[in-house]
Amino acid sequence: MPEQVAEEIIRVRLPIGQEVLGIVQQRLGGSRMRVTCLDGKERICRIPGRLRRALWVRENDVVIVEPWELGGDEKGDVVHKYRGKTEVEFLRKRGYLKGLEEL
């Protein structure tokens, strides 16, 4: 009997619309953090109230940031955190984190 290797199917949330990928550089306290984003900008981001208890973010985590309409180049909201190494490896293999690895 030939063995069939089944590839694991992973559902990974990707940025939609204005959202960008980023890596958390530093925690600043008060649910705020400094995030280096894929578009080359460094933003002070916060975790919105609806996600504050559900989203625990540490340094070097890969997150999705939604820039603010006013002051979007400097500020934003963290709307999703990638959990586990498999999701981050998926993004790396597909080339989504190419700009962040160089920074």
MODELLER restraints for C-alpha pairs under 7 A, 6 or more apart:
rsr = mdl.restraints
at = mdl.atoms
rsr.add(forms.Gaussian(group=physical.xy_distance, feature=features.Distance(at['CA:12:A'], at['CA:87:A']), mean=6.34, stdev=0.5))
rsr.add(forms.Gaussian(group=physical.xy_distance, feature=features.Distance(at['CA:15:A'], at['CA:21:A']), mean=6.87, stdev=0.5))
rsr.add(forms.Gaussian(group=physical.xy_distance, feature=features.Distance(at['CA:15:A'], at['CA:64:A']), mean=6.52, stdev=0.5))
rsr.add(forms.Gaussian(group=physical.xy_distance, feature=features.Distance(at['CA:18:A'], at['CA:66:A']), mean=6.39, stdev=0.5))
rsr.add(forms.Gaussian(group=physical.xy_distance, feature=features.Distance(at['CA:19:A'], at['CA:64:A']), mean=6.44, stdev=0.5))
rsr.add(forms.Gaussian(group=physical.xy_distance, feature=features.Distance(at['CA:19:A'], at['CA:65:A']), mean=5.54, stdev=0.5))
rsr.add(forms.Gaussian(group=physical.xy_distance, feature=features.Distance(at['CA:19:A'], at['CA:66:A']), mean=4.52, stdev=0.5))
rsr.add(forms.Gaussian(group=physical.xy_distance, feature=features.Distance(at['CA:19:A'], at['CA:67:A']), mean=6.78, stdev=0.5))
rsr.add(forms.Gaussian(group=physical.xy_distance, feature=features.Distance(at['CA:20:A'], at['CA:37:A']), mean=6.57, stdev=0.5))
rsr.add(forms.Gaussian(group=physical.xy_distance, feature=features.Distance(at['CA:20:A'], at['CA:38:A']), mean=6.29, stdev=0.5))
rsr.add(forms.Gaussian(group=physical.xy_distance, feature=features.Distance(at['CA:20:A'], at['CA:64:A']), mean=5.66, stdev=0.5))
rsr.add(forms.Gaussian(group=physical.xy_distance, feature=features.Distance(at['CA:20:A'], at['CA:65:A']), mean=5.33, stdev=0.5))
rsr.add(forms.Gaussian(group=physical.xy_distance, feature=features.Distance(at['CA:20:A'], at['CA:66:A']), mean=6.55, stdev=0.5))
rsr.add(forms.Gaussian(group=physical.xy_distance, feature=features.Distance(at['CA:21:A'], at['CA:37:A']), mean=5.76, stdev=0.5))
rsr.add(forms.Gaussian(group=physical.xy_distance, feature=features.Distance(at['CA:21:A'], at['CA:38:A']), mean=5.49, stdev=0.5))
rsr.add(forms.Gaussian(group=physical.xy_distance, feature=features.Distance(at['CA:21:A'], at['CA:63:A']), mean=5.87, stdev=0.5))
rsr.add(forms.Gaussian(group=physical.xy_distance, feature=features.Distance(at['CA:21:A'], at['CA:64:A']), mean=4.63, stdev=0.5))
rsr.add(forms.Gaussian(group=physical.xy_distance, feature=features.Distance(at['CA:21:A'], at['CA:65:A']), mean=6.10, stdev=0.5))
rsr.add(forms.Gaussian(group=physical.xy_distance, feature=features.Distance(at['CA:22:A'], at['CA:35:A']), mean=6.01, stdev=0.5))
rsr.add(forms.Gaussian(group=physical.xy_distance, feature=features.Distance(at['CA:22:A'], at['CA:36:A']), mean=5.36, stdev=0.5))
rsr.add(forms.Gaussian(group=physical.xy_distance, feature=features.Distance(at['CA:22:A'], at['CA:37:A']), mean=3.99, stdev=0.5))
rsr.add(forms.Gaussian(group=physical.xy_distance, feature=features.Distance(at['CA:22:A'], at['CA:38:A']), mean=5.69, stdev=0.5))
rsr.add(forms.Gaussian(group=physical.xy_distance, feature=features.Distance(at['CA:22:A'], at['CA:62:A']), mean=5.80, stdev=0.5))
rsr.add(forms.Gaussian(group=physical.xy_distance, feature=features.Distance(at['CA:22:A'], at['CA:63:A']), mean=5.35, stdev=0.5))
rsr.add(forms.Gaussian(group=physical.xy_distance, feature=features.Distance(at['CA:22:A'], at['CA:64:A']), mean=6.08, stdev=0.5))
rsr.add(forms.Gaussian(group=physical.xy_distance, feature=features.Distance(at['CA:22:A'], at['CA:65:A']), mean=6.60, stdev=0.5))
rsr.add(forms.Gaussian(group=physical.xy_distance, feature=features.Distance(at['CA:23:A'], at['CA:35:A']), mean=5.53, stdev=0.5))
rsr.add(forms.Gaussian(group=physical.xy_distance, feature=features.Distance(at['CA:23:A'], at['CA:36:A']), mean=5.45, stdev=0.5))
rsr.add(forms.Gaussian(group=physical.xy_distance, feature=features.Distance(at['CA:23:A'], at['CA:37:A']), mean=6.55, stdev=0.5))
rsr.add(forms.Gaussian(group=physical.xy_distance, feature=features.Distance(at['CA:23:A'], at['CA:60:A']), mean=5.62, stdev=0.5))
rsr.add(forms.Gaussian(group=physical.xy_distance, feature=features.Distance(at['CA:23:A'], at['CA:61:A']), mean=5.63, stdev=0.5))
rsr.add(forms.Gaussian(group=physical.xy_distance, feature=features.Distance(at['CA:23:A'], at['CA:62:A']), mean=4.64, stdev=0.5))
rsr.add(forms.Gaussian(group=physical.xy_distance, feature=features.Distance(at['CA:23:A'], at['CA:63:A']), mean=6.10, stdev=0.5))
rsr.add(forms.Gaussian(group=physical.xy_distance, feature=features.Distance(at['CA:24:A'], at['CA:33:A']), mean=6.84, stdev=0.5))
rsr.add(forms.Gaussian(group=physical.xy_distance, feature=features.Distance(at['CA:24:A'], at['CA:34:A']), mean=6.08, stdev=0.5))
rsr.add(forms.Gaussian(group=physical.xy_distance, feature=features.Distance(at['CA:24:A'], at['CA:35:A']), mean=4.42, stdev=0.5))
rsr.add(forms.Gaussian(group=physical.xy_distance, feature=features.Distance(at['CA:24:A'], at['CA:36:A']), mean=6.50, stdev=0.5))
rsr.add(forms.Gaussian(group=physical.xy_distance, feature=features.Distance(at['CA:24:A'], at['CA:59:A']), mean=5.05, stdev=0.5))
rsr.add(forms.Gaussian(group=physical.xy_distance, feature=features.Distance(at['CA:24:A'], at['CA:60:A']), mean=5.04, stdev=0.5))
rsr.add(forms.Gaussian(group=physical.xy_distance, feature=features.Distance(at['CA:24:A'], at['CA:61:A']), mean=5.55, stdev=0.5))
rsr.add(forms.Gaussian(group=physical.xy_distance, feature=features.Distance(at['CA:24:A'], at['CA:62:A']), mean=6.67, stdev=0.5))
rsr.add(forms.Gaussian(group=physical.xy_distance, feature=features.Distance(at['CA:25:A'], at['CA:34:A']), mean=5.55, stdev=0.5))
rsr.add(forms.Gaussian(group=physical.xy_distance, feature=features.Distance(at['CA:25:A'], at['CA:35:A']), mean=5.43, stdev=0.5))
rsr.add(forms.Gaussian(group=physical.xy_distance, feature=features.Distance(at['CA:25:A'], at['CA:36:A']), mean=6.63, stdev=0.5))
rsr.add(forms.Gaussian(group=physical.xy_distance, feature=features.Distance(at['CA:25:A'], at['CA:59:A']), mean=5.52, stdev=0.5))
rsr.add(forms.Gaussian(group=physical.xy_distance, feature=features.Distance(at['CA:25:A'], at['CA:60:A']), mean=6.02, stdev=0.5))
rsr.add(forms.Gaussian(group=physical.xy_distance, feature=features.Distance(at['CA:26:A'], at['CA:33:A']), mean=5.64, stdev=0.5))
rsr.add(forms.Gaussian(group=physical.xy_distance, feature=features.Distance(at['CA:26:A'], at['CA:34:A']), mean=5.15, stdev=0.5))
rsr.add(forms.Gaussian(group=physical.xy_distance, feature=features.Distance(at['CA:26:A'], at['CA:59:A']), mean=5.77, stdev=0.5))
rsr.add(forms.Gaussian(group=physical.xy_distance, feature=features.Distance(at['CA:27:A'], at['CA:33:A']), mean=4.37, stdev=0.5))
rsr.add(forms.Gaussian(group=physical.xy_distance, feature=features.Distance(at['CA:27:A'], at['CA:34:A']), mean=6.45, stdev=0.5))
rsr.add(forms.Gaussian(group=physical.xy_distance, feature=features.Distance(at['CA:27:A'], at['CA:59:A']), mean=6.73, stdev=0.5))
rsr.add(forms.Gaussian(group=physical.xy_distance, feature=features.Distance(at['CA:31:A'], at['CA:46:A']), mean=5.52, stdev=0.5))
rsr.add(forms.Gaussian(group=physical.xy_distance, feature=features.Distance(at['CA:31:A'], at['CA:47:A']), mean=5.67, stdev=0.5))
rsr.add(forms.Gaussian(group=physical.xy_distance, feature=features.Distance(at['CA:32:A'], at['CA:44:A']), mean=6.77, stdev=0.5))
rsr.add(forms.Gaussian(group=physical.xy_distance, feature=features.Distance(at['CA:32:A'], at['CA:45:A']), mean=5.54, stdev=0.5))
rsr.add(forms.Gaussian(group=physical.xy_distance, feature=features.Distance(at['CA:32:A'], at['CA:46:A']), mean=4.30, stdev=0.5))
rsr.add(forms.Gaussian(group=physical.xy_distance, feature=features.Distance(at['CA:32:A'], at['CA:47:A']), mean=6.73, stdev=0.5))
rsr.add(forms.Gaussian(group=physical.xy_distance, feature=features.Distance(at['CA:33:A'], at['CA:44:A']), mean=5.69, stdev=0.5))
rsr.add(forms.Gaussian(group=physical.xy_distance, feature=features.Distance(at['CA:33:A'], at['CA:45:A']), mean=5.37, stdev=0.5))
rsr.add(forms.Gaussian(group=physical.xy_distance, feature=features.Distance(at['CA:33:A'], at['CA:46:A']), mean=6.35, stdev=0.5))
rsr.add(forms.Gaussian(group=physical.xy_distance, feature=features.Distance(at['CA:34:A'], at['CA:42:A']), mean=6.90, stdev=0.5))
rsr.add(forms.Gaussian(group=physical.xy_distance, feature=features.Distance(at['CA:34:A'], at['CA:43:A']), mean=5.83, stdev=0.5))
rsr.add(forms.Gaussian(group=physical.xy_distance, feature=features.Distance(at['CA:34:A'], at['CA:44:A']), mean=4.68, stdev=0.5))
rsr.add(forms.Gaussian(group=physical.xy_distance, feature=features.Distance(at['CA:34:A'], at['CA:45:A']), mean=6.20, stdev=0.5))
rsr.add(forms.Gaussian(group=physical.xy_distance, feature=features.Distance(at['CA:35:A'], at['CA:42:A']), mean=5.69, stdev=0.5))
rsr.add(forms.Gaussian(group=physical.xy_distance, feature=features.Distance(at['CA:35:A'], at['CA:43:A']), mean=5.35, stdev=0.5))
rsr.add(forms.Gaussian(group=physical.xy_distance, feature=features.Distance(at['CA:35:A'], at['CA:44:A']), mean=6.32, stdev=0.5))
rsr.add(forms.Gaussian(group=physical.xy_distance, feature=features.Distance(at['CA:35:A'], at['CA:45:A']), mean=6.64, stdev=0.5))
rsr.add(forms.Gaussian(group=physical.xy_distance, feature=features.Distance(at['CA:36:A'], at['CA:42:A']), mean=4.51, stdev=0.5))
rsr.add(forms.Gaussian(group=physical.xy_distance, feature=features.Distance(at['CA:36:A'], at['CA:43:A']), mean=6.49, stdev=0.5))
rsr.add(forms.Gaussian(group=physical.xy_distance, feature=features.Distance(at['CA:38:A'], at['CA:99:A']), mean=5.83, stdev=0.5))
rsr.add(forms.Gaussian(group=physical.xy_distance, feature=features.Distance(at['CA:38:A'], at['CA:100:A']), mean=5.67, stdev=0.5))
rsr.add(forms.Gaussian(group=physical.xy_distance, feature=features.Distance(at['CA:41:A'], at['CA:73:A']), mean=6.72, stdev=0.5))
rsr.add(forms.Gaussian(group=physical.xy_distance, feature=features.Distance(at['CA:42:A'], at['CA:74:A']), mean=6.69, stdev=0.5))
rsr.add(forms.Gaussian(group=physical.xy_distance, feature=features.Distance(at['CA:43:A'], at['CA:73:A']), mean=6.74, stdev=0.5))
rsr.add(forms.Gaussian(group=physical.xy_distance, feature=features.Distance(at['CA:43:A'], at['CA:74:A']), mean=4.57, stdev=0.5))
rsr.add(forms.Gaussian(group=physical.xy_distance, feature=features.Distance(at['CA:43:A'], at['CA:75:A']), mean=4.94, stdev=0.5))
rsr.add(forms.Gaussian(group=physical.xy_distance, feature=features.Distance(at['CA:43:A'], at['CA:76:A']), mean=6.51, stdev=0.5))
rsr.add(forms.Gaussian(group=physical.xy_distance, feature=features.Distance(at['CA:44:A'], at['CA:74:A']), mean=6.15, stdev=0.5))
rsr.add(forms.Gaussian(group=physical.xy_distance, feature=features.Distance(at['CA:44:A'], at['CA:75:A']), mean=4.88, stdev=0.5))
rsr.add(forms.Gaussian(group=physical.xy_distance, feature=features.Distance(at['CA:44:A'], at['CA:76:A']), mean=6.50, stdev=0.5))
rsr.add(forms.Gaussian(group=physical.xy_distance, feature=features.Distance(at['CA:45:A'], at['CA:75:A']), mean=5.53, stdev=0.5))
rsr.add(forms.Gaussian(group=physical.xy_distance, feature=features.Distance(at['CA:45:A'], at['CA:76:A']), mean=4.64, stdev=0.5))
rsr.add(forms.Gaussian(group=physical.xy_distance, feature=features.Distance(at['CA:45:A'], at['CA:77:A']), mean=5.11, stdev=0.5))
rsr.add(forms.Gaussian(group=physical.xy_distance, feature=features.Distance(at['CA:45:A'], at['CA:78:A']), mean=6.26, stdev=0.5))
rsr.add(forms.Gaussian(group=physical.xy_distance, feature=features.Distance(at['CA:46:A'], at['CA:76:A']), mean=6.64, stdev=0.5))
rsr.add(forms.Gaussian(group=physical.xy_distance, feature=features.Distance(at['CA:46:A'], at['CA:77:A']), mean=5.05, stdev=0.5))
rsr.add(forms.Gaussian(group=physical.xy_distance, feature=features.Distance(at['CA:46:A'], at['CA:78:A']), mean=6.04, stdev=0.5))
rsr.add(forms.Gaussian(group=physical.xy_distance, feature=features.Distance(at['CA:47:A'], at['CA:77:A']), mean=5.78, stdev=0.5))
rsr.add(forms.Gaussian(group=physical.xy_distance, feature=features.Distance(at['CA:47:A'], at['CA:78:A']), mean=5.26, stdev=0.5))
rsr.add(forms.Gaussian(group=physical.xy_distance, feature=features.Distance(at['CA:48:A'], at['CA:77:A']), mean=6.46, stdev=0.5))
rsr.add(forms.Gaussian(group=physical.xy_distance, feature=features.Distance(at['CA:62:A'], at['CA:81:A']), mean=6.20, stdev=0.5))
rsr.add(forms.Gaussian(group=physical.xy_distance, feature=features.Distance(at['CA:62:A'], at['CA:82:A']), mean=5.84, stdev=0.5))
rsr.add(forms.Gaussian(group=physical.xy_distance, feature=features.Distance(at['CA:63:A'], at['CA:78:A']), mean=6.68, stdev=0.5))
rsr.add(forms.Gaussian(group=physical.xy_distance, feature=features.Distance(at['CA:63:A'], at['CA:80:A']), mean=5.59, stdev=0.5))
rsr.add(forms.Gaussian(group=physical.xy_distance, feature=features.Distance(at['CA:63:A'], at['CA:81:A']), mean=4.40, stdev=0.5))
rsr.add(forms.Gaussian(group=physical.xy_distance, feature=features.Distance(at['CA:63:A'], at['CA:82:A']), mean=6.01, stdev=0.5))
rsr.add(forms.Gaussian(group=physical.xy_distance, feature=features.Distance(at['CA:64:A'], at['CA:78:A']), mean=5.92, stdev=0.5))
rsr.add(forms.Gaussian(group=physical.xy_distance, feature=features.Distance(at['CA:64:A'], at['CA:79:A']), mean=5.80, stdev=0.5))
rsr.add(forms.Gaussian(group=physical.xy_distance, feature=features.Distance(at['CA:64:A'], at['CA:80:A']), mean=5.13, stdev=0.5))
rsr.add(forms.Gaussian(group=physical.xy_distance, feature=features.Distance(at['CA:64:A'], at['CA:81:A']), mean=6.47, stdev=0.5))
rsr.add(forms.Gaussian(group=physical.xy_distance, feature=features.Distance(at['CA:65:A'], at['CA:76:A']), mean=6.20, stdev=0.5))
rsr.add(forms.Gaussian(group=physical.xy_distance, feature=features.Distance(at['CA:65:A'], at['CA:77:A']), mean=5.53, stdev=0.5))
rsr.add(forms.Gaussian(group=physical.xy_distance, feature=features.Distance(at['CA:65:A'], at['CA:78:A']), mean=4.62, stdev=0.5))
rsr.add(forms.Gaussian(group=physical.xy_distance, feature=features.Distance(at['CA:65:A'], at['CA:79:A']), mean=5.96, stdev=0.5))
rsr.add(forms.Gaussian(group=physical.xy_distance, feature=features.Distance(at['CA:66:A'], at['CA:76:A']), mean=5.44, stdev=0.5))
rsr.add(forms.Gaussian(group=physical.xy_distance, feature=features.Distance(at['CA:66:A'], at['CA:77:A']), mean=5.17, stdev=0.5))
rsr.add(forms.Gaussian(group=physical.xy_distance, feature=features.Distance(at['CA:66:A'], at['CA:78:A']), mean=6.39, stdev=0.5))
rsr.add(forms.Gaussian(group=physical.xy_distance, feature=features.Distance(at['CA:66:A'], at['CA:79:A']), mean=6.66, stdev=0.5))
rsr.add(forms.Gaussian(group=physical.xy_distance, feature=features.Distance(at['CA:67:A'], at['CA:75:A']), mean=6.11, stdev=0.5))
rsr.add(forms.Gaussian(group=physical.xy_distance, feature=features.Distance(at['CA:67:A'], at['CA:76:A']), mean=4.02, stdev=0.5))
rsr.add(forms.Gaussian(group=physical.xy_distance, feature=features.Distance(at['CA:67:A'], at['CA:77:A']), mean=6.34, stdev=0.5))
rsr.add(forms.Gaussian(group=physical.xy_distance, feature=features.Distance(at['CA:68:A'], at['CA:75:A']), mean=6.02, stdev=0.5))
rsr.add(forms.Gaussian(group=physical.xy_distance, feature=features.Distance(at['CA:68:A'], at['CA:76:A']), mean=4.96, stdev=0.5))
rsr.add(forms.Gaussian(group=physical.xy_distance, feature=features.Distance(at['CA:82:A'], at['CA:88:A']), mean=6.72, stdev=0.5))
rsr.add(forms.Gaussian(group=physical.xy_distance, feature=features.Distance(at['CA:91:A'], at['CA:97:A']), mean=6.24, stdev=0.5))
